[in-house]
Amino acid sequence: MARETLTGETDIRYKRSTDIQVAGMLIYYILSGGHHPFGDKPRKCEYNIDEGLYTLDHVEDLVAKDLIEWMISKEPESRPTVEECLSHPFFWKPESRVEYLRETGNREEAVKCRHADPELIRSMEQYARDGSFRQWKKKFPPELVQEMDEFSEPYPEHILGLLRFIRNLHWHYAKYEDKVKVMELFPDLFGCVYKFAKSKGWNSEVPLKEMFQREDIATRFTMLSTNEEQPGVPVQESQPSTTSSGVKEHHKL
């Protein structure tokens, strides 16, 4: 049950944002193996929903947690639209995630990875936890690392160095690219970089910003969805109710 429905008022007007919050709870329930983000005890759960108190400790995926946290926001206007949910990186294919890493590796911070600000590196590593990308050179073919290191100065073995390595691998060493599955070698890297980039505002800047604008999804959804002014069926209830649209605050990626 969404926060807006806890008042007990019979004339409550459902919005899509109401269903978004419930859908976020359902995603967490599935990914956590049966837990509720607002607590598993009914009375305590309702209190926590009303107060906006939640925990996502039963899910480790940083990207999934980012989406869920957005969807279950306390205030309806802070929640994403359906299109924004579907465009979220949680639903990206591996190819899109690798493209995101390459684009991040093209930023000035990554270009200057050999002389990176130590504080910037420490900030990135706060999102790394015990990430699988530490000592990352050992996971690539030795001949590839040697060839790329010898071209100029060796790449530093921190996250920015890895991002620059991935970028240059794509642009200058295509013969190796089919042999290297970045997402398999570093399954935690995308979540770490995405969350850090979000904290720095990088995701709101070109070219990363463009990756979050999925016109194909928006077009398909518009064709399938009903008009905002027409009746809709809320997730929580079986009876129809009228939806209404509201002003959305843009979510900072």
Contacts in CASP RR format, 6 or more apart in sequence:
PFRMAT RR
TARGET T0000
AUTHOR 0000-0000-0000
METHOD contacts of the structure
MODEL  1
MARETLTGETDIRYKRSTDIQVAGMLIYYILSGGHHPFGDKPRKCEYNID
EGLYTLDHVEDLVAKDLIEWMISKEPESRPTVEECLSHPFFWKPESRVEY
LRETGNREEAVKCRHADPELIRSMEQYARDGSFRQWKKKFPPELVQEMDE
FSEPYPEHILGLLRFIRNLHWHYAKYEDKVKVMELFPDLFGCVYKFAKSK
GWNSEVPLKEMFQREDIATRFTMLSTNEEQPGVPVQESQPSTTSSGVKEH
HKL
1 22 0 8 1.000
1 46 0 8 1.000
1 49 0 8 1.000
1 236 0 8 1.000
2 18 0 8 1.000
2 19 0 8 1.000
2 21 0 8 1.000
2 22 0 8 1.000
2 49 0 8 1.000
2 236 0 8 1.000
3 21 0 8 1.000
3 49 0 8 1.000
3 50 0 8 1.000
3 52 0 8 1.000
3 74 0 8 1.000
3 76 0 8 1.000
4 12 0 8 1.000
4 14 0 8 1.000
4 15 0 8 1.000
4 18 0 8 1.000
4 76 0 8 1.000
5 12 0 8 1.000
5 14 0 8 1.000
5 18 0 8 1.000
5 236 0 8 1.000
6 46 0 8 1.000
6 49 0 8 1.000
6 50 0 8 1.000
12 241 0 8 1.000
13 241 0 8 1.000
13 242 0 8 1.000
13 243 0 8 1.000
13 244 0 8 1.000
14 232 0 8 1.000
14 234 0 8 1.000
14 237 0 8 1.000
14 241 0 8 1.000
14 242 0 8 1.000
14 243 0 8 1.000
15 76 0 8 1.000
15 243 0 8 1.000
15 244 0 8 1.000
15 245 0 8 1.000
15 246 0 8 1.000
16 81 0 8 1.000
16 82 0 8 1.000
16 228 0 8 1.000
16 243 0 8 1.000
16 245 0 8 1.000
17 76 0 8 1.000
17 77 0 8 1.000
17 79 0 8 1.000
18 76 0 8 1.000
18 234 0 8 1.000
18 235 0 8 1.000
18 236 0 8 1.000
19 234 0 8 1.000
19 235 0 8 1.000
19 236 0 8 1.000
20 71 0 8 1.000
20 79 0 8 1.000
20 80 0 8 1.000
20 81 0 8 1.000
20 82 0 8 1.000
20 85 0 8 1.000
21 71 0 8 1.000
21 72 0 8 1.000
21 73 0 8 1.000
21 76 0 8 1.000
21 79 0 8 1.000
22 235 0 8 1.000
22 236 0 8 1.000
23 71 0 8 1.000
23 85 0 8 1.000
23 235 0 8 1.000
24 37 0 8 1.000
24 67 0 8 1.000
24 68 0 8 1.000
24 71 0 8 1.000
24 72 0 8 1.000
25 36 0 8 1.000
25 37 0 8 1.000
25 38 0 8 1.000
25 72 0 8 1.000
27 64 0 8 1.000
27 67 0 8 1.000
27 68 0 8 1.000
27 71 0 8 1.000
28 35 0 8 1.000
28 36 0 8 1.000
28 37 0 8 1.000
28 56 0 8 1.000
28 58 0 8 1.000
28 59 0 8 1.000
28 68 0 8 1.000
28 72 0 8 1.000
29 35 0 8 1.000
29 36 0 8 1.000
31 58 0 8 1.000
31 59 0 8 1.000
31 61 0 8 1.000
31 64 0 8 1.000
31 68 0 8 1.000
32 58 0 8 1.000
32 59 0 8 1.000
33 58 0 8 1.000
35 58 0 8 1.000
36 45 0 8 1.000
37 54 0 8 1.000
37 55 0 8 1.000
37 56 0 8 1.000
37 68 0 8 1.000
37 72 0 8 1.000
38 45 0 8 1.000
38 46 0 8 1.000
38 48 0 8 1.000
38 49 0 8 1.000
38 52 0 8 1.000
38 53 0 8 1.000
38 54 0 8 1.000
38 72 0 8 1.000
39 45 0 8 1.000
39 48 0 8 1.000
39 54 0 8 1.000
39 55 0 8 1.000
47 53 0 8 1.000
48 54 0 8 1.000
51 74 0 8 1.000
52 74 0 8 1.000
54 69 0 8 1.000
54 72 0 8 1.000
56 65 0 8 1.000
56 68 0 8 1.000
56 69 0 8 1.000
59 65 0 8 1.000
59 68 0 8 1.000
61 90 0 8 1.000
61 191 0 8 1.000
62 127 0 8 1.000
62 188 0 8 1.000
62 191 0 8 1.000
62 192 0 8 1.000
62 194 0 8 1.000
62 195 0 8 1.000
63 88 0 8 1.000
63 89 0 8 1.000
63 90 0 8 1.000
63 190 0 8 1.000
63 191 0 8 1.000
63 194 0 8 1.000
63 195 0 8 1.000
64 90 0 8 1.000
66 88 0 8 1.000
66 89 0 8 1.000
66 90 0 8 1.000
66 194 0 8 1.000
66 195 0 8 1.000
66 198 0 8 1.000
67 85 0 8 1.000
67 88 0 8 1.000
67 90 0 8 1.000
70 78 0 8 1.000
70 79 0 8 1.000
70 80 0 8 1.000
70 88 0 8 1.000
70 251 0 8 1.000
71 79 0 8 1.000
71 80 0 8 1.000
71 85 0 8 1.000
72 79 0 8 1.000
73 79 0 8 1.000
77 246 0 8 1.000
77 247 0 8 1.000
77 248 0 8 1.000
77 249 0 8 1.000
78 249 0 8 1.000
78 251 0 8 1.000
80 88 0 8 1.000
80 251 0 8 1.000
81 248 0 8 1.000
82 221 0 8 1.000
82 225 0 8 1.000
83 214 0 8 1.000
83 217 0 8 1.000
83 218 0 8 1.000
83 221 0 8 1.000
84 251 0 8 1.000
86 214 0 8 1.000
86 217 0 8 1.000
86 221 0 8 1.000
87 212 0 8 1.000
87 213 0 8 1.000
87 214 0 8 1.000
87 217 0 8 1.000
87 218 0 8 1.000
89 96 0 8 1.000
89 97 0 8 1.000
89 100 0 8 1.000
89 190 0 8 1.000
89 191 0 8 1.000
89 194 0 8 1.000
89 212 0 8 1.000
92 100 0 8 1.000
94 183 0 8 1.000
96 211 0 8 1.000
97 183 0 8 1.000
97 190 0 8 1.000
98 166 0 8 1.000
98 182 0 8 1.000
98 183 0 8 1.000
99 211 0 8 1.000
100 190 0 8 1.000
100 193 0 8 1.000
100 194 0 8 1.000
100 208 0 8 1.000
100 211 0 8 1.000
101 163 0 8 1.000
101 166 0 8 1.000
101 167 0 8 1.000
101 182 0 8 1.000
101 189 0 8 1.000
101 190 0 8 1.000
101 193 0 8 1.000
102 166 0 8 1.000
102 167 0 8 1.000
102 170 0 8 1.000
103 207 0 8 1.000
103 208 0 8 1.000
103 211 0 8 1.000
104 110 0 8 1.000
104 163 0 8 1.000
104 193 0 8 1.000
104 197 0 8 1.000
104 202 0 8 1.000
104 208 0 8 1.000
105 111 0 8 1.000
105 160 0 8 1.000
105 163 0 8 1.000
105 164 0 8 1.000
105 166 0 8 1.000
105 167 0 8 1.000
106 167 0 8 1.000
106 207 0 8 1.000
107 202 0 8 1.000
109 116 0 8 1.000
109 120 0 8 1.000
109 160 0 8 1.000
110 160 0 8 1.000
110 161 0 8 1.000
110 163 0 8 1.000
110 164 0 8 1.000
110 167 0 8 1.000
111 164 0 8 1.000
113 155 0 8 1.000
113 156 0 8 1.000
113 158 0 8 1.000
113 160 0 8 1.000
113 161 0 8 1.000
113 163 0 8 1.000
113 164 0 8 1.000
114 153 0 8 1.000
114 155 0 8 1.000
114 156 0 8 1.000
114 161 0 8 1.000
116 156 0 8 1.000
116 158 0 8 1.000
116 160 0 8 1.000
116 161 0 8 1.000
120 160 0 8 1.000
121 158 0 8 1.000
121 159 0 8 1.000
121 160 0 8 1.000
123 196 0 8 1.000
123 199 0 8 1.000
124 158 0 8 1.000
124 159 0 8 1.000
124 160 0 8 1.000
124 192 0 8 1.000
124 193 0 8 1.000
124 196 0 8 1.000
125 158 0 8 1.000
125 159 0 8 1.000
126 196 0 8 1.000
127 191 0 8 1.000
127 192 0 8 1.000
127 193 0 8 1.000
127 195 0 8 1.000
127 196 0 8 1.000
128 134 0 8 1.000
128 159 0 8 1.000
128 188 0 8 1.000
128 192 0 8 1.000
129 188 0 8 1.000
129 192 0 8 1.000
131 186 0 8 1.000
131 188 0 8 1.000
131 189 0 8 1.000
131 192 0 8 1.000
132 185 0 8 1.000
132 186 0 8 1.000
132 187 0 8 1.000
132 188 0 8 1.000
132 189 0 8 1.000
133 139 0 8 1.000
133 159 0 8 1.000
133 162 0 8 1.000
133 185 0 8 1.000
133 186 0 8 1.000
133 188 0 8 1.000
133 189 0 8 1.000
133 192 0 8 1.000
134 157 0 8 1.000
135 157 0 8 1.000
136 157 0 8 1.000
136 162 0 8 1.000
136 165 0 8 1.000
136 185 0 8 1.000
136 186 0 8 1.000
137 145 0 8 1.000
137 155 0 8 1.000
137 157 0 8 1.000
139 185 0 8 1.000
139 186 0 8 1.000
140 165 0 8 1.000
140 180 0 8 1.000
140 185 0 8 1.000
141 176 0 8 1.000
141 179 0 8 1.000
141 180 0 8 1.000
144 169 0 8 1.000
144 173 0 8 1.000
144 176 0 8 1.000
144 180 0 8 1.000
147 173 0 8 1.000
148 155 0 8 1.000
148 165 0 8 1.000
148 168 0 8 1.000
148 169 0 8 1.000
148 173 0 8 1.000
149 155 0 8 1.000
155 161 0 8 1.000
155 162 0 8 1.000
155 164 0 8 1.000
155 165 0 8 1.000
159 189 0 8 1.000
159 192 0 8 1.000
159 193 0 8 1.000
162 186 0 8 1.000
162 189 0 8 1.000
163 193 0 8 1.000
166 182 0 8 1.000
169 176 0 8 1.000
169 177 0 8 1.000
169 180 0 8 1.000
170 177 0 8 1.000
182 189 0 8 1.000
183 190 0 8 1.000
194 203 0 8 1.000
197 203 0 8 1.000
197 208 0 8 1.000
198 252 0 8 1.000
198 253 0 8 1.000
201 252 0 8 1.000
201 253 0 8 1.000
202 208 0 8 1.000
203 209 0 8 1.000
203 212 0 8 1.000
203 252 0 8 1.000
203 253 0 8 1.000
204 252 0 8 1.000
204 253 0 8 1.000
208 253 0 8 1.000
209 253 0 8 1.000
212 253 0 8 1.000
226 232 0 8 1.000
228 243 0 8 1.000
228 244 0 8 1.000
228 245 0 8 1.000
229 243 0 8 1.000
229 244 0 8 1.000
230 243 0 8 1.000
231 240 0 8 1.000
231 241 0 8 1.000
231 242 0 8 1.000
231 243 0 8 1.000
232 240 0 8 1.000
232 241 0 8 1.000
232 242 0 8 1.000
232 243 0 8 1.000
233 239 0 8 1.000
233 240 0 8 1.000
233 241 0 8 1.000
234 241 0 8 1.000
END
